[in-house]
């Protein structure tokens, strides 16, 4: 079964966040991840959506997604994201 990382992000420091964007893709791809959604135009059709950047990454499995998220190589890159944005991130199983 696949796994999906779903992130809702508001960038607080655009210049520094660009460094995250430059580094993250290679690490995601190393773990078999593929971007399904990476920002893009959207319209809220129900409720309140307070995040301007939305990301969905598909991984081969739940275990691989967690391995990527907790990997030594992603750790310093994740810190860049955490220091320059606010948001929510989940990893969830799916088809």
C-alpha positions in Angstrom: 0.0 0.0 0.0 1.3 3.5 -0.9 1.7 6.3 1.6 1.2 10.0 1.1 2.9 12.9 2.9 0.4 15.8 3.0 1.7 19.2 4.0 -0.1 22.5 4.5 2.5 25.3 4.6 2.7 29.0 5.1 6.2 30.2 4.3 7.5 32.8 6.8 10.9 33.5 5.1 10.7 33.1 1.4 14.4 33.6 0.7 15.6 30.9 3.2 12.7 28.6 2.2 14.1 28.5 -1.4 17.1 26.7 0.0 14.8 23.9 1.3 13.2 23.6 -2.1 16.6 23.2 -3.8 17.6 20.4 -1.5 14.4 18.4 -0.8 13.5 17.0 -4.2 16.7 14.8 -4.6 16.2 13.2 -1.1 12.5 12.6 -1.8 13.3 10.9 -5.1 16.0 8.8 -3.5 13.3 7.2 -1.3 11.0 6.6 -4.3 8.8 9.6 -3.6 6.9 11.5 -6.3 5.3 14.8 -6.0 1.6 14.7 -6.8 0.9 18.3 -5.7 3.5 20.9 -5.2 1.8 24.3 -4.4 -0.4 25.2 -7.3 -3.7 27.1 -7.7 -6.5 26.1 -5.4 -9.9 27.2 -4.3 -11.4 26.5 -0.8 -14.8 25.1 -1.4 -15.7 24.2 2.2 -14.5 25.4 5.5 -11.5 27.6 6.3 -8.1 26.8 4.7 -5.4 29.0 6.2 -2.4 27.6 4.2 -1.1 29.0 0.9 1.2 26.1 0.0 0.0 22.5 -0.2 2.1 19.5 -1.0 1.3 15.8 -1.5 4.1 13.3 -2.0 3.4 9.7 -2.9 5.8 7.0 -1.5 6.0 3.3 -2.2 5.0 2.4 1.3 4.2 3.9 4.7 7.5 2.5 6.1 9.5 4.1 3.4 7.8 7.5 3.9 8.6 7.4 7.6 12.2 6.3 6.8 12.6 9.3 4.5 11.1 11.7 7.0 13.3 10.5 9.8 16.4 10.0 7.7 19.8 11.6 8.6 20.0 13.2 5.2 16.6 14.9 5.4 17.1 16.0 9.0 19.1 19.2 8.2 16.8 20.0 5.2 13.7 19.5 7.4 15.2 22.0 9.9 15.3 24.6 7.1 11.6 24.1 6.4 10.8 24.2 10.1 12.8 27.4 10.6 11.2 29.2 7.7 7.5 28.1 7.6 4.6 27.0 9.7 2.2 24.3 8.9 0.9 20.8 9.3 2.4 17.5 8.0 0.9 14.0 8.0 1.9 10.7 6.5 -1.0 8.5 5.7 -1.6 5.2 4.0 -3.7 5.0 0.8 -4.1 3.4 -2.6 
